[in-house]
């Protein structure tokens, strides 16, 4: 399974790779990094030809870049552009639908870690140190918009940056943490009706001015259609389940994935691999 999934990744990287004159094409760098991420191993492990099947590269000892080359090239803009292009292709083949889902997932690390970018914050069970993964999903296996921040950053703060990136229109479903006037107004500007339960359902709304979309969400959740609509929010939990509860999925961050750039690159590759696993595209053969 790992071999077939990696071949899909490499096909996709070659399709997106426009830089062919470099000694190691961006597709090769992404392919080697994807092999490490797919097996939850450090990059140095993937730079050793003994850890590759002999038929994936004709001359693996000559073809594989060194650890230092990988470290340098993974920080280059070419790799970021290639991943963005691959992500765009995977998003385009997905059925976007008219209902979107927004939520976050904690990515804790050990409390004694020296990672200077990790932060303490609320996790699933009490406080934990680490990062938080934020995503807006449609009907497909690839998030339409996603972000990464420290564990102490709230869902509301990141949603303010993600919602303006949405396209189309429809309904955006979230939990009670997203029940704020600003998010209702931002969603309306992008053609979406945010639907989130009230933070204090037994209390009043006070005397301040509220966004009209907030009153609309309250009325929706009282109707049969609105309650049936909100029940579909379980789709995002299934998406998180697909992403995390499988071999090679987004498991707890390993010890060698620390600091924000490395964590972001690791999560990005896990998202792409998960999308390829769930919805394998038809891609041309490797030249």
C-alpha positions as CSV (number, residue, x, y, z in Angstrom):
1,X,0.0,0.0,0.0
2,X,2.8,2.4,0.8
3,X,4.4,1.8,-2.5
4,X,1.2,2.5,-4.5
5,X,0.5,5.6,-2.5
6,X,4.0,7.0,-2.9
7,X,3.7,6.4,-6.7
8,X,0.5,8.5,-6.7
9,X,2.4,11.2,-4.8
10,X,5.4,11.2,-7.2
11,X,3.1,11.2,-10.3
12,X,1.3,14.2,-8.9
13,X,4.6,16.0,-8.0
14,X,6.0,15.4,-11.5
15,X,2.8,16.8,-13.0
16,X,3.2,20.0,-10.9
17,X,6.9,20.3,-11.3
18,X,7.9,23.1,-13.8
19,X,11.6,23.3,-12.8
20,X,13.5,20.6,-14.7
21,X,17.0,22.1,-14.9
22,X,17.9,21.7,-11.2
23,X,20.2,18.9,-10.2
24,X,17.4,17.5,-8.0
25,X,14.0,18.5,-9.3
26,X,11.4,19.7,-6.7
27,X,9.4,16.5,-7.5
28,X,12.4,14.4,-6.4
29,X,12.7,16.4,-3.1
30,X,8.9,16.1,-2.5
31,X,9.1,12.4,-3.4
32,X,11.9,11.7,-0.9
33,X,10.2,13.7,1.8
34,X,6.9,12.0,1.1
35,X,8.6,8.6,1.5
36,X,9.8,9.6,5.0
37,X,6.4,11.1,6.0
38,X,4.5,8.1,4.7
39,X,6.6,5.8,6.9
40,X,6.8,8.2,9.9
41,X,10.5,8.3,9.7
42,X,13.1,11.1,9.7
43,X,14.3,12.6,6.4
44,X,17.7,11.0,6.9
45,X,16.1,7.6,6.8
46,X,14.6,8.3,3.4
47,X,18.0,9.5,2.1
48,X,19.4,6.0,2.6
49,X,18.9,3.8,-0.5
50,X,18.7,0.7,1.6
51,X,15.2,1.9,2.8
52,X,13.8,2.0,-0.8
53,X,12.5,-0.8,-3.0
54,X,14.9,-1.3,-5.8
55,X,12.3,-0.8,-8.5
56,X,11.3,2.8,-7.5
57,X,14.6,4.3,-8.7
58,X,16.8,2.8,-11.3
59,X,20.0,4.0,-9.5
60,X,18.8,4.9,-6.0
61,X,22.3,5.5,-4.5
62,X,23.1,8.0,-7.2
63,X,19.6,9.5,-7.5
64,X,18.8,10.2,-3.8
65,X,19.8,13.6,-2.5
66,X,21.8,13.9,0.7
67,X,20.4,14.9,4.1
68,X,21.9,18.4,3.9
69,X,20.5,18.9,0.4
70,X,17.0,17.8,1.6
71,X,17.3,20.2,4.6
72,X,18.2,23.1,2.3
73,X,15.8,22.4,-0.5
74,X,12.8,21.8,1.8
75,X,13.0,25.4,2.9
76,X,13.0,26.7,-0.7
77,X,10.0,28.4,-2.3
78,X,9.9,25.9,-5.1
79,X,8.8,23.1,-2.7
80,X,6.1,25.3,-1.2
81,X,4.8,26.2,-4.7
82,X,4.8,22.6,-5.8
83,X,2.8,21.5,-2.7
84,X,0.3,24.4,-3.2
85,X,-0.2,23.3,-6.8
86,X,-0.7,19.7,-5.8
87,X,-3.1,20.7,-3.1
88,X,-5.0,22.9,-5.7
89,X,-5.3,20.0,-8.1
90,X,-6.6,17.7,-5.3
91,X,-9.1,20.3,-4.2
92,X,-10.3,20.9,-7.7
93,X,-11.2,17.2,-8.3
94,X,-13.2,17.2,-5.1
95,X,-17.0,17.8,-5.0
96,X,-17.0,21.1,-3.1
97,X,-20.8,21.1,-2.3
98,X,-22.7,23.9,-0.7
99,X,-22.1,22.9,2.9
100,X,-18.7,23.5,4.6
101,X,-17.4,22.5,8.0
102,X,-14.9,24.3,10.3
103,X,-13.1,22.9,13.3
104,X,-9.7,22.4,14.9
105,X,-7.6,19.5,16.2
106,X,-4.8,19.7,18.8
107,X,-1.4,18.3,18.0
108,X,0.2,17.9,21.4
109,X,3.9,17.2,22.1
110,X,5.8,16.3,25.2
111,X,5.6,18.9,28.0
112,X,9.4,18.8,28.4
113,X,10.1,19.5,24.7
114,X,12.4,22.5,24.0
115,X,10.4,23.5,20.9
116,X,10.4,27.3,21.1
117,X,7.3,27.6,18.8
118,X,5.1,25.2,20.7
119,X,2.7,26.7,23.3
120,X,0.7,25.6,26.2
121,X,-3.1,25.7,25.8
122,X,-6.4,23.9,26.1
123,X,-6.5,20.4,24.5
124,X,-9.0,17.6,24.5
125,X,-8.2,16.8,28.2
126,X,-7.0,19.7,30.1
127,X,-3.9,21.7,29.1
128,X,-1.2,20.5,26.8
129,X,1.8,21.8,24.9
130,X,2.0,21.8,21.2
131,X,0.2,23.0,18.1
132,X,-3.3,23.3,16.8
133,X,-4.5,22.3,13.3
134,X,-7.4,24.3,11.9
135,X,-9.4,23.3,8.8
136,X,-12.4,24.1,6.7
137,X,-13.6,21.0,4.8
138,X,-16.0,20.5,2.0
139,X,-17.2,17.2,0.7
140,X,-13.8,16.1,-0.5
141,X,-10.8,14.6,1.3
142,X,-8.6,17.7,1.1
143,X,-9.4,20.8,3.3
144,X,-10.4,23.8,1.3
145,X,-8.5,26.1,3.7
146,X,-6.3,25.1,6.6
147,X,-3.9,26.7,9.1
148,X,-1.6,25.9,11.9
149,X,-0.9,27.8,15.2
150,X,0.2,27.3,18.7
151,X,-2.0,25.4,21.2
152,X,-2.8,28.7,22.9
153,X,-4.4,30.3,19.8
154,X,-8.2,30.3,19.8
155,X,-10.4,28.9,17.0
156,X,-12.0,32.3,16.6
157,X,-8.7,34.0,15.9
158,X,-7.7,31.6,13.1
159,X,-11.2,31.5,11.6
160,X,-10.9,35.2,11.0
161,X,-8.1,34.5,8.6
162,X,-9.5,31.4,7.0
163,X,-13.1,32.4,6.3
164,X,-12.1,35.2,3.9
165,X,-10.3,32.6,1.8
166,X,-13.5,30.7,1.1
167,X,-15.1,30.7,-2.4
168,X,-18.5,29.9,-3.6
169,X,-21.3,30.1,-1.1
170,X,-23.7,28.1,1.1
171,X,-23.6,27.1,4.8
172,X,-20.6,27.0,7.1
173,X,-21.1,24.7,10.2
174,X,-19.1,25.1,13.4
175,X,-19.5,24.4,17.1
176,X,-20.4,27.0,19.7
177,X,-16.8,28.4,19.8
178,X,-17.5,30.1,16.4
179,X,-20.7,31.8,17.7
180,X,-19.4,35.4,17.4
181,X,-20.8,38.4,15.5
182,X,-17.5,39.0,13.6
183,X,-17.4,35.5,12.2
184,X,-21.1,35.7,11.1
185,X,-20.3,39.0,9.3
186,X,-17.1,37.6,7.7
187,X,-18.9,34.5,6.4
188,X,-21.7,36.6,5.0
189,X,-19.2,38.6,3.0
190,X,-18.1,35.4,1.3
191,X,-21.6,34.3,0.6
192,X,-22.0,31.9,3.6
193,X,-24.4,31.6,6.4
194,X,-22.5,30.5,9.5
195,X,-24.5,28.1,11.6
196,X,-23.2,27.6,15.2
197,X,-25.0,26.8,18.4
198,X,-25.2,29.6,21.0
199,X,-22.4,29.7,23.6
200,X,-25.0,30.3,26.3
201,X,-28.3,28.9,25.0
202,X,-30.2,29.6,28.2
203,X,-29.1,33.3,28.4
204,X,-30.2,36.4,26.5
205,X,-28.4,38.3,23.7
206,X,-28.1,41.5,25.7
207,X,-28.7,45.0,24.3
208,X,-25.7,45.3,21.9
209,X,-26.1,45.2,18.1
210,X,-25.8,41.7,16.6
211,X,-25.1,40.6,13.0
212,X,-28.4,39.7,11.2
213,X,-26.8,36.3,10.2
214,X,-26.5,35.5,13.9
215,X,-30.3,35.8,14.3
216,X,-30.7,33.8,11.2
217,X,-28.6,31.0,12.6
218,X,-30.7,30.9,15.8
219,X,-33.9,30.6,13.8
220,X,-32.3,27.9,11.6
221,X,-31.4,25.7,14.5
222,X,-35.0,25.9,15.8
223,X,-36.3,24.6,12.5
224,X,-36.5,21.0,11.2
225,X,-34.3,21.9,8.2
226,X,-31.7,23.7,10.4
227,X,-31.4,20.8,12.8
228,X,-31.1,18.3,10.0
229,X,-28.5,20.5,8.4
230,X,-26.4,20.8,11.5
231,X,-26.5,17.0,12.0
232,X,-24.3,16.7,8.9
233,X,-21.5,18.4,10.8
234,X,-20.4,14.9,11.8
235,X,-18.8,14.9,8.4
236,X,-15.8,16.8,9.7
237,X,-15.2,14.3,12.5
238,X,-15.1,11.6,9.8
239,X,-12.6,13.7,7.9
240,X,-10.4,14.0,11.0
241,X,-10.8,10.3,11.6
242,X,-9.6,9.5,8.0
243,X,-6.7,11.8,8.5
244,X,-5.5,10.4,11.8
245,X,-6.8,6.8,12.3
246,X,-4.9,5.0,9.5
247,X,-1.4,3.8,8.9
248,X,0.8,6.7,7.8
249,X,-1.9,9.2,9.0
250,X,-1.4,12.3,11.1
251,X,-0.5,10.7,14.3
252,X,1.1,12.5,17.4
253,X,4.0,14.6,16.1
254,X,7.2,12.5,16.3
255,X,10.3,13.8,18.1
256,X,12.1,15.0,15.0
257,X,9.1,17.2,13.9
258,X,9.6,20.4,15.9
259,X,9.4,24.1,15.3
260,X,6.7,25.7,13.2
261,X,8.2,25.3,9.6
262,X,8.8,21.6,10.1
263,X,5.4,20.9,11.7
264,X,3.6,22.8,8.9
265,X,5.5,20.9,6.2
266,X,4.8,17.6,8.0
267,X,1.1,18.3,8.3
268,X,0.9,19.5,4.6
269,X,2.4,16.3,3.4
270,X,0.1,14.2,5.6
271,X,-2.9,16.1,4.1
272,X,-1.8,15.4,0.6
273,X,-1.2,11.7,1.3
274,X,-4.5,11.4,3.0
275,X,-6.3,12.9,0.0
276,X,-4.5,10.6,-2.4
277,X,-5.4,7.6,-0.3
278,X,-9.1,8.5,-0.2
279,X,-9.5,9.7,-3.7
280,X,-6.7,8.5,-6.0
281,X,-6.6,10.7,-9.1
282,X,-6.0,9.4,-12.6
283,X,-2.6,10.8,-13.5
284,X,-0.3,10.3,-16.5
285,X,2.5,7.8,-16.2
286,X,6.0,8.9,-15.1
287,X,8.1,9.8,-18.1
